[in-house]
Amino acid sequence: MRNFFLPVLLIILTLDLYAQNNPAFQEIIYGRKDGIALTMLELKPNGKANGKAIIRVIAGNWLSSHEWASSQDVLEISKTLYTDRGYTVFEVIVGSQPRYAIPDEINDVKRAVRYIRYNSKQLGVDPSHIGIEGSSAGGNLSLAVATADDKIDTASKDPVDHVSSRVQAVAVLYPPTDFLNWGGTGNNVISAKSLQLQFHVYGAFDFRKFTDSTTTYDFVSDNAARDKIGKEISPIYSVSSDDPPVFIIHGDADPTVPLQQSQTIIAKFKEAGVPNNFIIKKGAKHNFSDMEPEVKQFTDWFDKYLK
């Protein structure tokens, strides 16, 4: 009997220590698809709330998980940057590749924005003060939502679909922005299977369409159709003058996402007259730790534009 209770006691003590070392958060179901719950973690402000919301898109490599969102490192970033400054943070977990591709993930983030806006009163946030941020693939999804046309499904039976998925400010790290010109003009990676496999992102580009006659989701093999989807998931093609202010940080030694991806979309934002800030971090690669001092400016950005 003693041998049974000792491991149980150790587990309880470990969980208690984990709870003590993590800020309190609540897991919220913001939608469902294919019978599966879509969740996000809500982190409340430390001290007085400012009524503003920050959505953190948890999706490196277009992969997302509760374990990652609730990791000590991720929670500490939310605390240092946002909850200590009065923001309510929503760490959004999306359907991940290889089961769900980028278009599905973009829809998940839009759903999360709508959920927060629709339930803003209960969540204690102002629906007109929502910022979004993410790194790498999370940056791609953040920009895709920020630059998208604000189409509202008025025919939906779900009232959440009747509100806007617009955000009011964006701050991202090293985001993919143009899959049709990856690192240079004409370098189309939408159908570059070997490259996708090399970087473990093939599932993110596994585009599928629903076929009524067979009631199946079938692979989109036509190159023209794939390029059309590739353009839709590349934020650079959706930039317009009504986009929210955008802040991007990218290292000039990034071996994963070319610096060109940020340079070209920033040029588009400038052309459209969208307020923007762009920091090129000398010697920085594709990781958060290389640009920690600069990331602290994200909070000032949101302070400025989520007035």
C-alpha positions in Angstrom: 0.0 0.0 0.0 2.9 2.3 0.8 4.4 1.8 -2.6 1.1 2.8 -4.2 0.6 6.1 -2.3 4.1 7.4 -2.6 4.0 7.9 -6.5 0.5 9.4 -6.1 1.8 11.9 -3.5 4.7 12.9 -5.7 2.3 13.6 -8.6 0.1 15.7 -6.3 3.1 17.7 -5.1 4.4 18.2 -8.6 1.0 19.5 -9.8 0.7 21.8 -6.8 4.2 23.2 -7.5 3.3 23.7 -11.2 0.1 25.6 -10.2 2.1 27.8 -7.8 4.7 28.7 -10.4 2.1 29.6 -13.2 -0.2 32.5 -13.4 -3.9 31.5 -13.1 -5.6 30.8 -16.4 -8.9 29.6 -17.6 -9.4 27.3 -20.6 -12.2 28.5 -22.8 -13.9 26.6 -25.7 -14.3 29.1 -28.5 -15.7 26.8 -31.1 -16.0 23.3 -32.4 -15.2 21.5 -35.7 -15.4 17.9 -36.6 -16.7 17.3 -33.1 -13.5 18.6 -31.5 -13.3 21.6 -29.2 -11.2 24.6 -30.1 -9.7 26.1 -27.0 -7.8 29.1 -25.8 -6.3 30.0 -22.4 -7.4 33.2 -20.8 -4.9 35.0 -18.6 -6.3 37.8 -16.5 -4.3 41.0 -15.7 -2.1 41.2 -12.7 -3.6 44.1 -10.8 -5.8 46.7 -12.4 -7.3 45.7 -15.8 -7.1 48.1 -18.7 -10.0 46.5 -20.6 -7.9 45.6 -23.6 -7.3 42.2 -25.1 -4.2 40.6 -26.6 -4.6 37.4 -28.7 -1.4 35.4 -28.8 -1.6 32.8 -31.7 0.2 29.7 -30.6 1.2 28.0 -33.8 4.9 27.6 -34.5 5.3 25.5 -37.7 1.5 25.7 -37.9 1.5 23.3 -34.9 -0.5 24.2 -31.8 -1.2 22.5 -28.4 -2.4 23.2 -24.9 0.9 21.9 -23.5 2.8 24.6 -25.4 0.3 27.4 -24.6 0.5 26.5 -20.9 4.3 26.0 -20.8 6.2 28.1 -18.3 8.1 30.0 -21.0 4.9 31.0 -22.9 3.1 32.0 -19.8 6.0 34.0 -18.5 6.1 36.0 -21.8 2.4 36.8 -21.5 3.0 37.9 -17.9 6.1 40.0 -18.6 4.7 41.7 -21.7 1.0 42.0 -21.1 -0.8 40.9 -17.9 1.6 42.9 -15.7 0.5 45.9 -17.8 -3.2 45.3 -17.3 -4.0 43.4 -20.5 -6.2 40.3 -20.7 -4.4 37.7 -22.8 -6.0 34.9 -24.9 -3.6 32.3 -26.0 -5.4 30.8 -29.0 -4.8 27.1 -29.9 -5.8 26.3 -33.5 -6.4 23.0 -35.3 -2.9 21.9 -36.3 -1.2 20.4 -39.3 -1.0 17.7 -40.5 -4.8 17.3 -39.9 -5.6 20.9 -40.7 -4.0 23.1 -43.3 -3.3 26.9 -43.1 -6.7 28.0 -44.5 -8.4 26.0 -41.6 -6.1 27.6 -39.1 -6.9 31.1 -40.3 -10.6 30.4 -39.9 -9.9 29.2 -36.4 -8.2 32.5 -35.4 -11.0 34.5 -37.0 -13.4 32.4 -34.9 -11.4 33.2 -31.8 -11.5 37.0 -32.5 -15.3 36.8 -33.0 -15.8 34.8 -29.8 -13.9 37.3 -27.7 -15.7 40.2 -29.3 -19.1 38.6 -28.9 -18.4 37.7 -25.3 -16.4 40.8 -24.5 -18.7 41.9 -21.6 -18.4 38.6 -19.8 -14.6 38.5 -20.5 -14.1 42.1 -19.2 -12.6 43.5 -22.4 -13.5 46.3 -24.8 -14.6 44.8 -28.2 -12.9 47.7 -30.0 -9.5 47.2 -28.4 -8.2 43.8 -29.5 -4.6 43.3 -30.5 -3.0 40.2 -32.0 0.5 38.8 -32.1 2.4 35.6 -33.0 5.8 34.3 -34.1 6.7 32.6 -37.4 3.6 30.6 -38.4 1.7 32.4 -35.7 2.8 35.6 -37.3 1.5 34.4 -40.6 -1.9 33.6 -39.1 -2.0 36.9 -37.2 -1.3 39.0 -40.4 -3.7 36.9 -42.5 -6.5 37.7 -40.1 -5.5 41.4 -39.7 -5.5 42.0 -43.5 -8.5 39.9 -44.4 -11.8 41.3 -45.7 -14.2 41.6 -42.8 -16.9 39.2 -44.2 -19.7 38.5 -41.7 -21.9 35.4 -42.1 -25.3 37.0 -41.4 -27.0 33.7 -42.4 -25.3 31.7 -39.7 -27.4 30.4 -36.8 -24.5 31.0 -34.5 -24.6 34.6 -33.2 -20.8 34.6 -32.8 -20.6 34.6 -36.6 -22.5 37.8 -36.7 -19.7 40.0 -35.3 -16.5 41.2 -36.8 -13.1 39.3 -36.8 -11.2 42.6 -37.2 -8.3 43.4 -34.8 -7.0 46.9 -34.0 -3.3 46.4 -33.8 -0.7 43.7 -34.8 2.8 42.8 -33.6 4.7 39.8 -35.0 8.0 38.1 -35.3 9.6 36.7 -38.5 6.3 36.0 -40.3 5.8 34.1 -43.7 3.9 36.6 -45.8 4.2 35.4 -49.5 4.4 31.8 -50.4 4.4 32.5 -54.1 7.7 34.5 -53.8 9.7 32.8 -51.1 13.0 34.6 -50.7 12.8 36.0 -54.2 10.5 36.6 -57.1 8.9 33.4 -58.5 10.1 31.0 -55.8 6.7 29.4 -55.3 6.7 26.9 -52.4 3.0 26.1 -52.5 3.6 22.8 -54.3 7.3 22.3 -53.4 6.6 19.0 -51.5 10.3 18.1 -50.9 10.9 21.5 -49.3 7.7 21.2 -47.2 8.8 17.8 -46.0 12.3 19.0 -45.2 10.9 21.8 -42.9 8.1 19.5 -41.5 5.3 21.7 -42.8 3.8 19.5 -45.6 0.5 19.2 -43.7 0.1 22.9 -43.6 -0.1 22.9 -47.4 -2.3 19.8 -47.7 -5.1 21.8 -49.2 -8.4 19.9 -49.5 -11.9 20.6 -50.8 -15.2 19.0 -49.9 -16.8 16.9 -52.7 -20.6 16.7 -52.3 -21.0 13.5 -54.4 -18.6 11.5 -52.2 -18.9 13.5 -49.0 -15.1 13.5 -48.7 -12.4 16.0 -48.4 -10.2 15.5 -51.5 -6.6 16.7 -52.1 -6.3 19.8 -54.3 -3.9 18.8 -57.0 -4.4 21.4 -59.7 -1.5 23.8 -59.6 -3.7 26.8 -60.5 -6.1 26.0 -57.8 -3.3 25.5 -55.3 -1.7 28.8 -56.2 -5.0 30.6 -55.7 -5.2 29.2 -52.2 -1.6 30.1 -51.7 -2.3 33.7 -52.6 -5.3 33.7 -50.1 -3.1 32.5 -47.2 -0.3 35.0 -48.1 -1.1 38.3 -46.2 0.9 40.4 -48.7 -1.9 40.1 -51.3 -4.6 41.4 -48.9 -2.9 44.6 -47.7 -5.2 47.6 -47.9 -5.4 51.1 -46.4 -7.9 50.1 -43.7 -5.5 47.5 -42.1 -4.6 47.9 -38.5 -1.1 49.3 -37.5 1.6 46.6 -37.9 4.9 46.0 -36.0 7.3 43.4 -37.4 10.7 42.2 -36.0 12.8 40.0 -38.2 16.5 38.9 -37.9 18.8 39.4 -40.9 20.4 35.9 -40.2 17.1 34.0 -40.2 17.7 30.6 -41.9 14.0 29.6 -41.8 11.9 32.5 -43.0 13.7 34.9 -45.4 14.0 38.5 -44.2 12.5 39.3 -47.6 9.1 38.1 -46.4 8.9 41.0 -43.9 10.6 43.5 -46.1 8.2 43.1 -49.0 5.0 43.3 -46.8 6.3 46.3 -44.9 6.8 48.0 -48.3 3.1 47.2 -49.1 1.9 48.6 -45.8 3.9 51.8 -46.4 2.4 52.1 -49.9 -1.1 51.7 -48.5 -0.5 54.2 -45.7 -0.8 51.8 -42.9 1.0 52.8 -39.7 3.9 50.4 -39.3 7.2 49.8 -37.5 9.9 47.4 -38.7 13.0 46.3 -36.9 15.7 44.3 -38.6 17.7 42.7 -35.8 21.3 42.3 -36.9 22.6 38.7 -36.5 19.3 37.4 -35.1 18.1 34.0 -36.3 14.7 32.3 -36.1 14.2 32.3 -32.4 12.6 34.5 -29.7 15.6 34.8 -27.5 17.6 36.6 -30.2 15.3 39.6 -30.0 14.0 39.7 -26.5 15.0 43.3 -25.9 13.1 44.4 -29.0 10.0 42.4 -28.3 9.5 44.5 -25.2 8.4 47.2 -27.6 5.3 45.2 -28.5 3.6 46.4 -25.3 4.3 50.0 -26.1 2.9 49.4 -29.6 -0.3 48.0 -28.2 -0.4 50.8 -25.6 -0.2 53.3 -28.5 -2.8 51.8 -30.8 -5.3 50.2 -28.5 -6.2 53.5 -26.9 
